[in-house]
Amino acid sequence: MPRNKIQNSKFKIQNQNLKLKISLILNFTLWFYILHFTFYILCFAQEQFVYDAKGKRDPFIPLVTPEGRLLKLEREEGAAELLLEGIIYDKYGLSYAIVNGEVVRIGDKISDYQVLKIEENKVIFIKGGQPMEIELEKGEE
């Protein structure tokens, strides 16, 4: 009988060890899925980021061909309607710009756009509540 008790106590110890191992594995698995789900929510459930170029060119489009020629990129929609040819800048607000061959000043309308601001090297237009900047291109010297 004593031998039977020893075997029985060994079986109980092994059974407890097995229960402990299973419990640890289940706890690890549970925590793994909780952390994985939390990480997924934090990283991927946010609003998708959208880059707004604000009328400027895409910086990933090359400006030079493999042969070494400079590319003249087409302007984005809206900017194609307006061609900024020159600026007469006055720091006191009496500035003028030459757009599509017409002389305009702040408040004037041209091609459904209104001149909002004239700066030294750019003009800011507004159409439908959306501002659009057009920079003066430097000519060849």
Steps between C-alpha positions, in 0.01 A plus 500: 500500500767755574639443154159578356483826698838606364392433144174681567682805641737500196197493274345794690822702471529424127134585454548833683808578285301424187215725616748776575660469155161504328396802708820686406454420131138617507595821684780568252267440206231723650746784563647459152159544337409793727825682416470413131143634486597818690794558265273453199249752634767758580681469167236430243166624630594868486386723217704456187756777447456691175778725375383842378749645251335845513556561131866401501647229279536138607856474638535139378464587130850543354586834342771363271476221242760221497655676199548819706223716351292717735131420512232766503230354722138580429331701768224351710139574417408856586855618463479424125234771468729763650841593367693734730725704273629770733463682831540866589536480876441785744546434872218746578238289320483672161637195321401386152537170318486409133280192463400361159616826344281717725613732778318416824515615860360371830125444472490471119346192337648300216375161370266445797786567742535803724840646586537461876862608556800604294844427643850556361520165320146357504134586473229338711163454333174373646219308334211341686663571835815308402825698477750419225856631478681554172870576520671718247734291290848644462588577138826416330775752564 
